[in-house]
Amino acid sequence: MMWAVIISTLLLFGFGGVALGATLMAAGLTLFGLFVGGGGNLAIAFEGVWATLNNFAFSAILLFVLIGELFFASGLSTRSYGAVAPLFQRIPGRLLHTNVVVCMMFGAVSGTSSATAAAVGAAAYPELSRRKYHKGTIVGSLAAAGTLGLLIPPSLTLILFGAMTDTSIGKLFLAGIVPALGFGLAFMIFIAARTQINPSLLPKEYERLGLVHCLTALVQVWPLIFLMFSVLGPLYSGMATPTESAAFGFFMVLLLGLTIGDLTPTSLVPVLMSAMAKYGAIVFVIVGAVVLKTAVAMLGLPRELIAFISESGLGPYTVFFGIVVIYIALGCLFDGISMLLLTVPFIAPLLFGLGFDPVWLGVIITILIEIGMVTPPVGPNLFILSSIANNEVSVGEAARETLPYWLILLSGIAILTIVPEVVTWLPDKLLGSVAD
């Protein structure tokens, strides 16, 4: 009965066009009204909301959103792309590899997939289309590589997962590094193989630059590298928490933007407004998710679900496979942050109870959310890149071009399930020096 109420409320409000935060809160309040009771019990839910929003880790979210917005608005992202591009001119796939590498580097600054895809795409698409690269291939590589921003620390998804499940954010950050590098390498191998098989995807003529020119151009990438170390250096040296590292990174990107970038005091206003709007949307969903999470916990639904699965004889990996299918289906309907906040209150206690490692699970859920970022009909990265391309590449064509990368991500989940040490090795190895 209680599960029927939850599902029906989510479907009713969700398909009715109600904002996700309001939908989650409506489901939680319905449970309180029908089963838990109001009064003091409802007060517990809103105390949980205050405790969650007062969590020191959550303040890092706004800071990382600001870092990404400022780096893009300052024009430093465009300069970084132009600096890295000459390095790949003689490799099969040529400048398409630049999309992957710069997206991974920018992911270490922004922490989000959409911001990474937008920032790098705004620099890459006009340049590569001018050089006569196949437009669909450009958009496909950018949409896929943009998803790596969710795994590369500092990741907003991993911060949220860690804060919601009391899992070490430092360990989560470390756990995402090796899978992210592996996916980036796999993307580049696919690009090289595909362009070798179909050379028409690349321009027939291209500029051959000498080593001196490449090294000279590479100097222009220093602001991005400096910012990466500004954010991650204090964190992994044990000198700062994720929030303190984010604050230092914000100060650095602001300083860089105002001195060597295109930022001015006047242009700061729309950037700050945009960041606050994005943060406000995230917080609204968090509030709804906490109310629903509290109701679910007070009713003991996760325990009932674990007991039901145990009695049904389903093995842990059978359950995990079913959850993977659910995430893929939800990826067709929700953006990444919404999907995370919608599912973690149910999924995390269930899989923790079945013996899955919290750090490993955080990375796997992040990859599943990455898949959702390029899954139509929602697929935020598809729409962002199609818009940047001035609709020269439709969302449908972008989805087709991204399909091979989608399969690579899905295959990666299978590999990480068979060999979980790929995820857990680095945080276990550096356990003593990880900043929580």
N, C-alpha and C positions, 0 to 999 in steps of 0.2 A: 504493500500500500504506500509506504513512504517513498520508495523508489519511483512508483508511478506518479506521485505528486511532484517529485523533483523533475522527472523527465518531461511531464506534461507542461509544467510551468516554464521550463527552459524553452521548450518548443513553441509554446503559445506566445511568450513575450519575444523570443528571438525572431521567429518568422513574422511577428507583428511589427518588426522594424524598431523595437525598443533597444536603446543602447545596452551593450553587454553588462556594464556595471549595474544598471538598474535591473536588468534581467536576473543577474546573480543575487542581488539583494532581495528581489521579489520572491525568488525561490527559497532563500533563507528565512525571510519573514513568514512565508507561508508555512514552512515547517515549524517555526516557533508557535504560530497561531494555532495550528492543528494538533501538534504532537508534544511540543516541549512546554508550551505555556509562556506567557509574557512576563511582565514584572521584572523580578530580579534576574531571571534567566536571560531575558532580552538585554538587560543591562550588562551582563557578562559578555555578550556579543560585541557591544559597542566599546566596552573596555578592551576587548581584543583588537578592535579597529585602532584605538588609540595606541595600544602597545605596539602594534605592527608598524604604524606610521611613525612612531617615535623610535623605532629601531634605527640605530646608527647606520646600518648598512644601506637603508633605503635612501638616505640623503645622497648617496653616491650616484643614484640613478639620474637625478636632475643634473648633477655635475658632468656626467658622461654624455648626456644629451647635449648640454651646452658646449662641451669640447668638440663634438662632431659638427654642430651647427657653426661654431666659430671658425673651425678649420676650413670648412667649405666656403663660408662667406668671405674669408680673407683671401681666397684665391690660391692658398698654399697647396691645396689638393691638386689643382691644375698644374702647377709648377712641378710637383712631385711626380706626376704621371709623365710629363715631358722629360724629366731627368732620367727615369728608369727605362723608358722606351728604347733608346739606342742599344741597350745591352742584348736585346733579343732579335736584332735584325738578321742574324745569320742562322738562327735556329729554326727548324721546321715549325711553321705556325707563326713565326715572326712576332709582330706586335700584339697578337692575340694573347700571348703569354704575359704581356705587360698587364693585361686586365686582371689576371689571376694574382700576380705578385703584388700589384698595388692595392688590390682589394684586401689582401691579407695584411698588408702593412697598415692600411687605413683602418682595418678592423681593430688593430691594436690601439687606435685612438678613439674611435666612435663607440664601439661596443654594440652596435646594432646592424642588422642586415640592410634595412631600408636606407639608412643614412649612408652606408658604405656603397650600395648600388647607385644611389643618386649622385653622390659626390664624385665617384670614379667615372660613372657613366657620363656625367656632364662634361668631363674632360676628354674621355676616350671616344665616345661615339662620333662627335663632329670630326675629330682628327682622323680616325680610321675610315670613316665613310668618305672623307675627302681623298684619302689615299686609295680608294676603290676596293677596300675589303668588303666581303659579302655582308650585307647589313644584318641579315638574320643571324649569321654566325657571331657577329659582334655582340648583338643583344643577348644571344644565348649564353655566351661566355661571361658577360657582365652580370646577368641575372643569377647565374649559378655561383660565380665567384663571390658575389655579394653576400651569399648565405654564410660564407666562412666568417663573416664579422660576428656571428653569434657564438662561434667556438673560440675565436682568438681572444685571449684576455686583453682588456677588461670587458667581459660580456654581460650585458644587462640581463639576459636570460639566466645566466649562471648566478648572478647576484640575487635575482628574485627567487630562484629555486633554493639557494642556500639560506636566504632569510626566511622563507616559508617552511623549510624543513629542518632548520637548525643544523645545517651541514656547513662545514668549513668552506668559506668562499675562497680562501687561499688555495686549498686543495683542489677545489673545482676549477679554478683558473689554471693550475698546473696540469690537471687532467685533460683539459681541452687542447693543450698545445700539440701533442704528438698526433692525435686524430686530425687536427686542422692542417698540419703540415702534410700528413698523408693524403688527405683529400685534395689539397692544392697540387701536390705532385701528380696524383691520378688525373686531375683535370688537365694538367699540362701534357701528360702523356697522351690523353685522348685527343687533345687539340693537334699535337704533332702528327699522330697517326691519321687523323681525319684529313688534315690538309695535305698529307703525302698521298693519300688515296684520291683526294679530289682537289688538285692544285688550283682549280678555278675559283676556289673560295678566297684565294690570295691575289693581290695585284701582280701582274706579270713583271712590271718594272718597279723597282724600289731603290731608294737612296742607300748606297753603301758608305757608311761612315767609318773613319779610321779609329783606332784604339784611343788616340789622344782626345779626339772629339767626344767619344763615349765617356771617358773618365772625366773630362771637363764638365760635360752635362750632368754627370752623376753627382757632382758637388751640390747641385741645386736641390737634392733630396734631403739635405741635412736637417731642415726644419722638421720633417716627418720623423726621421730617426731620433732627433733630439727629443721630440715630444713623446715618442714611444718609451724612451729611457726615463723621461721625466715622470711618466705614469707608472711604469712597471718596475723601474729601478728601486724606488723607496719601498715598494710592496715586497719584492722578493729578497731585498736585503734585510728585511725584518724591521726597517726603520719606521714603517707607516702601515696603517690599516688600508683596506681598499678605498674607504671614504677619504682619508687623508691624502692618499695618492691621487685620487680624482681631483681634490681641491688644488693640489700642487700643479697637476696637469692643466686645470682650468686657468690658473694664473699664468702658466707658461704660454699657452696658446693665445691668451688675451694679449700678452706682451709681444709675442711674435706677430700676431695679426695687426697690431697697432704700429709696430716699428718697421717690419719688412714686408708685411702683407698689405692688403687693400682695405682693412678695417679703418673706420673713422668713428668718433664718438656718435655721430648721427646715424651711421649704418648699424650701430650696435642695437638700437631700439627694436627694429623688426626681427633681428636675430633672437634677442631675449624674449620677445613676444611669442615667436614660433616655438622656442624651446619650452616655455611655460605652458603653452597650449598642449604640446605633446606630453609633458609631464603630468598635467592635469588629467588628461585622458587616461593615462596609466593609473594614477592614484584612484580615480573613480572606479575603475575595474577592480583594483585591489580592495577597496572598501566593500564592494559587493561580494567579492570572493571570500573575504574574512567572515562576513556575516553568515554566508552559506557554510563555510568550513566549520564555524562554531556550532551551528545547528546539527550538522552531520556528525561531528565529534560527540556532542551531548547525547545524541540518539544512538551512538555506538554502531553506526552503519558500517564503518570500515571493519570492525571486529566481526560483524555479522557476515560481511562479504568474504572475509578470510575463512570463517568457519564453514560457510557454504561451499567454497572452493575445496577446502580440505575434505569435506564429506562427499563431494562429487567425484573425488579421485583424480582431478585434473592436476597435472604436474606443474611446477613453477614456470617452465619454459613454454608450456601450452598456454598458460595464462598470459605470459609475456607476449607471445605471438598474437594473441587476441587483442592485446592493448596496442601493439604496433599497428594492426589493421584499423583500430578505432582512431588512432592519431592520424593515419593517412586519410581516413574519411573526414575527420574534423578539419584537416588541412584544406579541404575543399570549401569550407564555410567560414573559418575564422583566421584572423591574423595571428602571428606568433605569440605575442604577449597575452592576448586574450585566451588563446588555447592553453597556454601554460597555467594561467590563473584559474581557468575553468576546470582543469583536470587534476592538478597536483593535490588538492585536498582529498581526492578519492584515490588516485593512482599511487601516490607515494606511500601512504600507510599500508596499502595492500601489498605492494612489492617489497617494502621493507620487511613486512611480516613473513613474506615468502623467502626471505634470506638474501635478497639482492643488495649489493653494496650501494650506499647512498651516493657516493662520489661517481661511481660508474653510471648509476641511473640518471644523475643530473646531466651527464654528457650525452647519454643515449636520447633522453627526452629533448635535449637541445638539437641534436641531429634530426630527430623527427619533426621538430618545429622548422628546421632549415628546409626540409622537404616540403612542408606546407607553404613556405615562402615562394615556391615556384610551382605550386599545384593549382591549376585553374579549378573553378572560375574565380576564386578570390586572388590567390597568388600575388601578394603586393609587389614583389620585385618585377613581375611581368608587366604590371600596369605602369610602374615607375619608369622602366626602361622603354616601354612603348611610347610613353609620353615624351621622354627625352629625345626619342627618335622622330618626334613630330608625326607619329602614327605611320611613318614609312614602313615600319614593321608592326603588324597587328599583334594583339595579345595572343591570338591563336597561333600565329607563326612563332612568336616568342616561346610559347609553351612547347611547340614541336621541337624547336632548336634546343630547348633546355632538357628535353626528355632523357638524353644520354647521361647528363650530369645527375638528373633525378635518380636514375638507375645506379649510378656510382655511389650516391649517398645511401641508397637502400642496401646495396651490397656491403657498404661499410658497416652498417648496423649488424649484418650477419657476421662479418669478420670480428667485430668487437664483442659480439656475444660469444663466439667460439673462443676468442683469445682476449678475455677481459683485461689481461695484464698490459695490453697496449694503452689502456686508459689509466690504470692504477699504478703502473710502474714509476712514473715520474713523481707523483705526489708521495708515494711510499718512500722513494729514494731520498727525497729532499724534505721529508717530514719534519725534521728538526728545525729547518730554517723557513718554513712556510708561515706567512703572516695570516692569521685568521681574520 
